[in-house]
Amino acid sequence: MSQSSARDLLTTTHRRVQAADIDAGVVGMSRIGRTVLAAPAASITFSAIPQTYSTLMLVVVGRGDSAVASVTLGMRLNGDVGNNYEDQQVYGNGIAAAAVERVAAAFNQIGYVPGSTMPANLPGQAVVLLGDYTGTAFKKVWTSENHHRLAAGAGGGYTAVFSGAYTLATPAAVTSLTVLSATGNLIIGSTATLYGVY
């Protein structure tokens, strides 16, 4: 979209976006950080997250090295390893669908990536949105969309939608975020990118 087109967009404050807004960087989003694994790793952490955005968007693309079909991707906030997370997923594989709920968990489940038993070079992707991450009035909630291929052709796709919450008793701003593989490591070339949305 051109800047001239962006200037004509209405913002949530019901005024037109001005050229000065674009120049000042108060519309759109900015990349906070990106990690591309040069060696296998069990987790990727973004620390000292700026408190200047309204929403965080996390994009993870990769594979796991565990000898399974699907490796669970997890997320922790503020380094908390306690059982302060809960999530819900609805997923489909081929034409079948199902749902799963988890409570009092040690991390939020945000998606899956293929494990080492799946065909080479087929990755998984998860896109997470976490709104009002700087706020302290409410506990944190988020949504995630995930897809990974288990095989080429019909029935080889696995798509899921997740939602969840960080249920720490006292709401807190998010200052760090960790992506993790629930088993084994994420392999070389896996990426995690964190964006701040204005």
Secondary structure, DSSP 8 states (H G I E B T S, - for coil): --HHHHHTSB-TTSSB--HHHHHHT-SSEEEEEEEE-SS-BSEEEE-S--S--SEEEEEEEE-B-SSSSEEEEEEEETT--SS-EEEEEEEEETTEEEEEEEEEESSEEEEEEE-TTS-TT--EEEEEEEESTT-SSS-EEEEEEEEEESSSSTT-EEEEEEEEEE--SS------EEEEESSS-B-TT-EEEEEEE-
